[in-house]
Amino acid sequence: MLRFAKVLSVVVVCLGGLSSSRADEPSPQAKKAAPHAAKGKVNAKAFAANVEGVALMKADKPQEALAKFNEAIQENPSYARAYANRAGLRVTEHNYKAAVEDCNKAIELNSKLDVAYVNRAWAELHMNQHSKAVADCDEALKLSPKLHIALVNRSHALNRLGRHKEAIDDANKAIEIKPDMAVSYVNRAHAMIATKEYEKAVADCDKAISLDPKLARAFANRGHAYIHMNKSDLALADINKALEIDPKLGAAYYNRAELYRHMAAEDSAKAAKLGYSRPEKSNN
């Protein structure tokens, strides 16, 4: 069976918070101006800007979304959810420090806002601060025990910390709560590869691909599992597919390079066994 010292497995961290259009509650005055909003302290303009920002994020229009989150915050500087949602956007822009600052502000304003902890954990994962990410996911889950995003992100962080059994437990819980979220299966597959349960990893990637045929990381992780199962052709096909979907998936390039090296060594050994050796270079 193939064994590589440094074959990478791809883990996906899931978007936290930006999929929600909920907002802090508007004031009674705002309720009259925006009857669709519930009672509370957020004015109607800020509430509407935040909701528009979330919709623009879903439409993959980050700059327009940023403008709306900024508008919501300008309209109401104590609007915790707008800071938390802007933090999620900052992460997609790779501005992790700013994302953490926004989450810190959101938590300062509302320590019960689960999405602020989730998005801070997301930024911390990108900054390789995995223990901090686990702690923030813990806080989010204390507030919302069935928040599947927090479970998915904590599973990711636990994998990075080498706590694969715990990562599997979190992935199982996330799947129980939301069985149609493909990334939960990809994260569990990562843990299964680490614990050498390769067939289970393949099954999880199969499920992820059935839910999201464009999820490059599912193909990359299945290819990784196939490498360990000594199924080089299947591994190469999956890694190539992953890169076709996402040409910027660095771990897939690494795994393919390792696979090519192994296949070259294997072919060289077969050639030698068949009595073929590399021709001598001519001096002429």
N, C-alpha and C positions, 0 to 999 in steps of 0.2 A: 504494500500500500504506500502511496506517495506520502512523504512527510516533508513539509517545508518549515524551516525555522521561523520565517517571517512572512507568512502569507496573510494578508489583511482581510478582514471581514467588514463589510460596510454596514453601518447602523444608521438608521434615519431618525432624526429628531423631529417631532411633529409640531406644526404651527399651534401656538397656544394663544387663545384669547381673541384673535382677529376674526375668528369665525362667528363670534357673538355680536349681535347688534343691540344687546341689552345696554342700558345706561343707568347711571344713578338717577334717582327719581326727581322730576322737576318740581318746582315750587307750585303752590296753588295758583299764582298768577300765570305761570307758564302753562299750567294745565288748561287754562282758558284759551291760550293761544295755540296749544298743541294737545287737543283732547285725546290723541292716540297714546300719549305718554301717561305714566302713572303718577301718583302723588309724590312729592318730595322736594328736593332742594336745587335741582339743576334747571337752569332756565331753558326755554324752548329752543332758542337759537343754538346753544351749546349742544343740547340733546340731538337736534337735527343734524348738526355738523358731524358729530361723532358717528351717528348712524350712516350718514353718507360716506364717511371715511371707511367704515367697515365694508360697505358695498363696493367701494372703489378698490379696496384691497382684494376682494373676491374676484373683481373684474381684471385683476393684474394691472392696475394703474397706480403704482406706488407714489408717484410724485403728486398726483391729484389727491390721493388719500392723505399724504403728509400735510398738504395744504388744509384739508378739512380737519384733521386732528389739531393742527396748530390753531385753526379758527375756533375750535371748541374750547381749547385751553385759554386762548385770548379772551373769549367771551365769558369763561368761568375758570379762573386760575386755580380753583380748588376742585376741579373735576377729575377725580382719581382715575376713573375708567378711561378717559381720553389719554392720560399719561401712560396707562398700561397698554392701551392699544397702539399708541405711538411707539412704545418700546418694542412691540412685536414687529412693527415696520422697520425699526432701526436694525433689528437682527437680520432681516432679509437684505438690508443694505450693508451688512458686515460691520456696522458701527456698534460694536458690542458694549463699549464703555458708555456711550450715550444711552443705550437701551437699559443698562443697569441703573443709570442715574434717573431715568424716567420711572423705572419700577420702584426705586427707593422713594421717589416723590409720591408715587401712587400709594405706597404702603404707609408713608407718613400721614397722608390724608385719610386713608381708609385701611386700617390694618386687617380688615375682614375681607378684602377683595382678593379672591382666590386667583384670578387671572394675573394679577401683578406678580405673585410668587411663581406662577407657571412660566411667565415670560422672562422673569429674571433667571429662572433655572435654565431656560432655553439659551439665553445669552451666556450664562456660565458654562454650559456644555461646550459652546463654541470657543470659549476661552480656556478649556481644559481644566476648569475648576469643578471637578466632578463631585467632590464631597459637598461643596456648597450647593450644587444643583440638587443633590439628594435631600439636603436639609430644606431647601425651598419647596420641593415637591412634597415633602412631609407636611409642611405648613399648609400647602394648598389642599392636601387630602384631609387634614384635620377639619378644614372649613367645609370641604365638599368631598366626602368619602367616595363618591362615585364619579369623580371627575376623571374621565378616561385619559384625557390629555396628560394629566399629571402622572398617571400610572405609566403611560408610554414613555414619557421623558425620564421618569425615575428608572424604568427598566433600562433605558439607554445608558444612563449614568452608572448604574450598577454593573452593567456589562463592562464599561470602561474601567471600573474599579476592580474587575476580576471577580465580582460577586454574582456569578452566573446563575446559581440556583435561585437567588432572590430575584434576579432579573426575570427568570422564567415565571416565578410566582406573580410578579407584577404584570407581565405580558398576559398570563392566563386571566387575571382579573380584568384587564382592559378588554380582552376578547369577550369575556362573559358579559360585560356591560355594553360593548359596541362590537358585535361580531363581524361587521362589514368594514372595519377600518384596516386596510391592507398593511399599514406600517407596523401594526402590533405583531403580525405574523413574521414580518421581516426581522424585527427586533428579537423575537423568540428564536427565530432561525439562527441568528448570531450566537445566542447563548447555547443553542443545541450544537453548533459547530464547536464551540469552546469546550463543551462537555463530551465531544466525540460521538454525538448522536446524529450522525450524518443523514440517515434515512428520514428521521423526523424533521431535520432541517430542510431537506428537499420537499417534504410534504407541506411544510409551512410556506415555503416559497411558491410552491404550486398554487396554494390557496391565495396568497397575496397577488399573484399574477392573474388569477381568475377574477379577482376583485378590481385590480387595476393593471391592465396589460401594458401600461406605459411606465410602470414603476421600475426604473433602471436598477435600483438597489436590490430588488427581489431577484432579478436575473444574476446580478453580481454575486449575491450570497449563495444562490443555487449553484452557480459555477464554482464557487469556493468549496461547497460541500462535495461536488462531483470530483474536484481535485483530490480530496482525501479518500474518495471511494474508488480512485484509480480509473476514472472514466474521463480520460483526457479530451476525447472528441466532444462529449457533451459539455464539459467544462468550457472548452474554447468557444463553442457555439453560444453558450449563455453569456460569457464575458463579452464577446463581440456584440451580442444583442444589447447588453447593458450600455456599451459605448456608442452604439448606434442611437440609442434613446438619449443618452446624456454624455456627450463627448468630453465633459469636464469632470467626469468621475475618476479621480486620481487613483483610488484603490483598485479599480478595475484594470487600469494600465499596469499597475504593479503586479497584480495577480497574473495577468496575461504574460508579462515578461518572465515571471517565475515559472509559469507553465511552459513557455517556449524553451527555457533553459533545461527544464526537466525532460521535455520531449526530445531535445537535441541530444542530451546525454543518453537517453534511452535508445534513440536511433543509432548513435555512435556505437553503443554496446552491441546492438543487433548486427551492425555492419561488421564489427570485429569478429563476432561469433560466426559469421558467414564467410570469414576469411578475407574481408576487404579492409584495406588500410589506406590512409590518405596518400595519394600519389606524391612522390618526391618532386620538389620544384626543379625545373630544368635550369642549368646555368647558362644555356645558350640564349 
